[in-house]
Structures are given as C-alpha cells and as structure tokens.
Amino acid sequence: MTEREAIAAVWRIESARIVGALARYTGDFALAEDLAQEALAEALVTWPREGVPRNPAGWLLTVGRRRAVDAFRRRSALDDRYAVLANEMREDGGEIEWDPDQIDDDVLALMFISCHPVLSREARVALTLRVVGGLTSDEIARAFLVPTATVQARITRAKKTLGAAGVPFEVPSPEERAARLGSVLNVIYVIFTEGSSASSGGDLIRFDLAGEAQRLARVLSRLMPDEPEVHGLLALLELTAARFPARTGPDGEPVLLEDQDRRRWDRSAIRRGRAALARAEAAGRGLGAYGLQAAIAECHAVAPSVAETNWDRVVLLYEALGGLAPSPVVDLNRAVAVSMAQGPAAALPIVDSLAAAGALDKSHLLPTVRGELLVRLGRVAEARTELRRAVELCGNERERAVLERKLDALG
C-alpha cells in the first residue's frame, strides 16, 4: 500500500472521529472541519517523505489541534479556548491517544449536527457524507452527478448556517435526540436510496454510495443500541442490498425481481438484516416506518420465488406503512402488492386514484406500474401510452432501456 492509499484509508475510517474530537476541543464545528482538512493536506505532503506514522489517526488529530492553536494565536487574543488547547497539548510533542468512550460521543454529536433540521436536505446529505463519511467533494459530486462547485457551496453554506444558528457541538438531550433522530435516519435513507436506484446516469446501482449509507447505519446502530427504528433502518438497508448481486446482468442492465437468480442474493446480508429487524421488534414498541419497510423486504428475502411470496402479508404491511407514513410511493407499491395478491383489476383503481390526484406526475414510476397493469388486463393500446410516458420521464439510462424494450414488445 502506498502512502497516499494509506492516507485515504485512514481518512475514510477515522475522519468522523477526528473532526468530532476537534469540534469538541475548539467548540467550533466549521473550524474543526477546516482543521481536519488542513491536517489531511499536511499528511499528503509529509507521509510520502517520512513514512506513515505509528498512530496515523493520532498524528492527524495532533496536527489539527496544533493548527487550532495557531488559528487562535492569529486572532491575537489568548482566549479561554486557546488556553485550554495549549494546556492539553503534550509537552513531548507526541501524538494524541484515542479515548474510545469520548470518540463514540463525538461521532454521534457529529451525526446530529450534520443532519440538523436547520439545514436543507441537500445540505444535510452533502455535509454528512463529507464530515461523517469522509468523502471528498469530488466523490460526493460524482455520486450525485452534480458539479463539484455545487457540493462545495452546499457544504460551505451548511457550515455558515450552523454557525449562525449557534448550534452547539454536543449529543442532544434524550428528549431532543428523539425529535431529531428522524432527520438523521432520513439522510442515511436518502443516501442509500440514491445508491440503490440511481435517479439518473448510466448505472442502475451506485455501490459506493449505498455502501456508505450501510456503514453509517451500522455506526448509528452501535451508538444508539436502544432505538428500534435505527435497527429497522439498518435491517431495511441490509435486506435491500442483499439483492444487489442479482439486480443487474453482465452488462449492467436491470434484472426484474421475477427474473432474478435468487441463489445470487447475499445470504450474509439477509441474516444481518433479519437480525437487525428482530432487534427492532424485540423493543416491543411496534415497528416504525423503516422497520415496516424492512419487514416487507424480509418477505421477499425469504420467499423461494415471486409466486411463493406472501403477498397478503406484504399488502397488510404496506397498509400499515401508509397509515404511519402516508405517501404516493407507498400507495403505488401497495397497488403492486395488491395486483400480485388479488389481480390487476383490484390494483388499477388505486393507481388511477393516484393519477387523478396528480401524484407522482413527474415520476416514471406511476405510468410504469399502470402500463404493466393494463398489459395484464389486455388493454394494450392504453398500456403503450403509459409506457411511452414512462420512457419520457425516466432519467436513468438503464431503466429507460428496459422500458423501451417493453414498449417494443407490445408492437
């Protein structure tokens, strides 16, 4: 492994802890992120020349804290923060050792700050991937197919917003934590969703993005072991990702659920997902929105085939999900389950009501489902119209190609 590869590996694993520790020391989240980036830049210069240090993470933290002292000195006033930092620096100049208990609190605080409700959803996602995930602005931009400058602007605005709002670097109180946990879970879910079903571009799945969301969910489940919905989200991500190996063919083209070779599903991920779901259920508080989605994913994971799936249970779970977290997408998925359990004629009115309400007007999902139902009902001319609209609305090249083949097959 080269020094540059070692730096990248250490940064990806330890960046959240480093930024969190610096934020705790300085009391300034935005400054901490800048200091961590400066330490990373110094490592890129020093490690290739002098070799990788014995304690790489401690080295980066030490450099970051020294840069913090320099920053406070430049402000000309030896305020309390400078005095604290100066006293904490080891006189022998050695690298700072980790405090595992404090590290956990730092990372948890970092998650809650990065996902703070004062930020827009786009800003939360970018900031979380940057400071908790350790991704560079270029990596985030490639993942979401936006210019790097856009990502950098979002991160800069987010840090300024947090500073202006006076958001403290701390783990929220239990009461506030419960209120803000939904924001943290939503950010992880959004990251995974974009990775598992890319909204645009040439790849159906962005494995790096989906994998990062899984990693964040695992970290959060370790930091908040008593929160059932955290385990519910982790279960959903694991069970969904278990199907990734069979979701694309040799050339990257999508493979529909009914055509997937279930022998290629990741059985280890299924076991992890079911274990996480069991932990969510064991809390005895009832499943939340993510836990219900995980229960639906479990129905697919344990079924030998599409025909042998317990579609009646899937319909009931979607009904429960619609009552807890109503959305047009949930209703559309319920319609698909109803079509499998009771036939297309029972499902079409659900889809028609969504269309009449103008729901999902800009999404290819509704005309895709409606077209499929109309094909099964023998209403081919209407199905062609729906599938043409789905093709026009679909932003992902791989999915669009599948829709075009379906349209061509209708003649």
Summary of the structure (lengths in Angstrom):
residues: 411
radius of gyration: 24.3
end to end distance: 55.5
largest distance: 81.2
contacts: 1313
relative contact order: 0.06
helix: 73%
strand: 1%
